[in-house]
Amino acid sequence: MARQHHYLFAYMALPDFAFRDASRFLMPGLGQALVAAIWEFAGENSDERLPADGLEMSVEPLSSGLSAAVVQLPAPAEAPEAYFAAIVPDRDGNTHYFTLERSVSLDGSEEIPTVLGGVDLRNGFSHSNYGEGPPPERRAFVAALERLLHRPTV
């Protein structure tokens, strides 16, 4: 079962702030401080407060000319805790929010699979599943975002 603090941060608190004003996450110096404050906020509303070990944010340029605020979360312990989240404002004023989530192996293998997911504000904060994800590495996640953003349905 997912830890409440981790889950609230990745699927409720962070996307809520992102959908209000994604541009703040792309501002040098402000994005990391904002992410840390949102982590603390999520912890205050959780049964168990987790340390912020490994919580980092960077702005990654995308080939489309857009930028993604990529947040690395503390290491996930259970599905569907996230390894990464990305906030991507587009040129039309929309914000896209994606996650790379820990999943479960259904075939008994020891390798822990990942899933690309997201939160869609247009559908009442619904959770989307975009299928199997890449290894839990920043570059692999950004490459998967590039492919996902080029799909006509995102």
N, C-alpha and C positions, 0 to 999 in steps of 0.2 A: 504494500500500500504506500502511495506517495506521501512524503512528509508535507504537512500542511503549509509550513513557511515557504518551502521551495515551490510548491504548487501555486499558492496564492500570488507569489511574486511573478512567476512566468506566465500564468494564464489569466490573471485578473488585474493585479496592481500595475505591472509594467505596461500591458497593452492599454489599460485605461488612461494612463498618463501619455502614452505614445499617441493615441487617437485624439487627445486634446490638443497637443502641439508637438508634432514630431520634430520640428526644426530645432527645438531646444537640445535634443540629443546629438545633433550634428555640430553644435557650437564647441570650439576648442575649450577645454577646461571645465565647461559646464556639464557636459554629458556624463562624465564619470562621477561627478559629485551628485548629480541627479539620480543616477542608478543606485549609488550607495544609500541615498536617502530613501528611495523607494524600497530597497531591501530592508532597511530598518523599519519602515512603515509596515511592510508585510509581516515582519517578525512580531510587531506589537499586536497584531491581530491574529496571531497563531497560538496554538496550544504549546508548541515548543519552538523556541527561538534558536536558529542555527547561526553559526559563525559565517562571516562573509568570505572565508578562505577561497581564493581563486576567482572572486567576482571582479571582472574587468570589462571595460568597454573600449572599443576602438571604432573609428570611422573608416570604412573600407570603400574605395572608389569602385564603381561597377562599369563594365564596358559600355553600358547604355548612356553613361554620363551622369547617372544618378549616384547617390551615396547611400550606404547602409550603415546604420549604427548597430554594430554587432556586439552583443553582450554575452560574455562567457560566464556561466553560472557556476557556483560551487558544484563539485562532482555529484552527479545524480546517483542515488542509491537504489531506486526502484523505478519501474515504469509507472506513469509516463513523465517522470521528472525530465527537465530539459538540460541538455549540455550547453546549447546556445539559443539565443533569441536574436532576431534582426528586425529593425524598424527601418522601413524604406518608404520615405515620402516620394510621390511621383510628381510629374509636371502638371498634372490635372488637379492637384490639391488633395489627392487621396493618399492615405497611409496604408501600407501593407505591413503585416506583422507575421513573422514566420518563426518556427521553432525547429530545432533538431532534438528529438526526444529519444530517451532510452526506451527500448521496447522489450519484448520477451521472445525467447526462442521457442518456436513451436515444434522444432524438429529434434530437440534434445541436444543440439550442439552447444559447446561452451562459449562460442562467440556471441556477444550481446549485440543484437541488431538495433538499428536506429530507424526512426520514422521522421519524415518531413511533415510538419504540421503547421498550423497557423490559426489565428483568431481573426474572424471577419466581423467587423462592426456593422456592416450593412445587413447582416443576418442575425442581429441581436446578440453579438459576442459569441457566435457559434464557433465551434472548433472544427477545423478542416483537417483532413488527412490526405496528403499528396503522395503517399506511398513510401516505399523503402528509401531510407536515407543513406548518406555517405558515412564513412568513418567519422567519429566524433573529433574532427580537427577543423580549426578555423578556415583554412584554405579550402578544404573539401566542402564545408558548409557554404562558403561564399560562392564557389563554383556551382553548387546545387541551386543556390538562389538565382544566379544568372540564368540557368536553364529554366527554372520555374517562372521567372518574370517574363521570359520570352514566349511562354505558352499563352494562347489567346484567352483562356478561361480564368486567369488569375486577376 
